[in-house]
Amino acid sequence: MAGRRQEVTVGETARRVTRRRVRTRASLLDAAFRVFAAKGFGRVSIEEVCEAAGYSRGAFYSNFATLDELFFALYQERAELIADQVAGALALDGPDLDVPAAVDRVTEVLLLDLDWLLVKTDFLVHAARDPAVAETLLEHRARLRRAIADRLARARGHTALPAVLGDADGAAHAVVAAYDGVTTQLLLDKDVEGARAWLKQLLTALLTDGSGAPAGDTQGNRGRRRSPWTPTSSSSEPASRAWSPHTS
């Protein structure tokens, strides 16, 4: 019986240590995100992250070897969140992917956080000067593209993609490129709602024939759904002016 009690005690202690470590890691990540956003990734030291989190350097090094490793943990969290948002929005149609409706859902839920965009941009510049870091960052970015490409490929038999994109992988690259372009503009004008509208316009144009109907739609469905960038009847501005990301 004594041996059994000892085993239980050891198991409970291990679980408490694991929970404490998870909390410590989460606190370090949250603190690092705040400090990175306020000062810039390249201007932050490990000591500053520890001070913001209320932990020692020992706590940092028990979870991360470097600031780069900590950043990749942050990046993975957000990359997985974005991939889940995209995959979840695309999965609602089942096999018959309704591209315009899916674009609406994706752009409504997609993470467009200015602080995160600042941190990510700082780190992108850092990675551009370090081939090893760049390689790891490229691997993380590829995860999001694979999630999008997988869903588009599974719907390929039901929804045709514009031929200019090639295959589902090409379409996924185009989607990510559109997201990158819109978020770069967002960093400058801080117009989150405008960015969502502009992203919706770009994705609709990329993944359909531009009318809101899937490419290859010959069933007379074109024009039934108002394009997301068409102004309402009360608007006096041309569509290109009303939704342009450069208007702010």
Summary of the structure (lengths in Angstrom):
residues: 248
radius of gyration: 22.7
end to end distance: 73.3
largest distance: 83.2
contacts: 711
relative contact order: 0.09
helix: 70%
strand: 2%
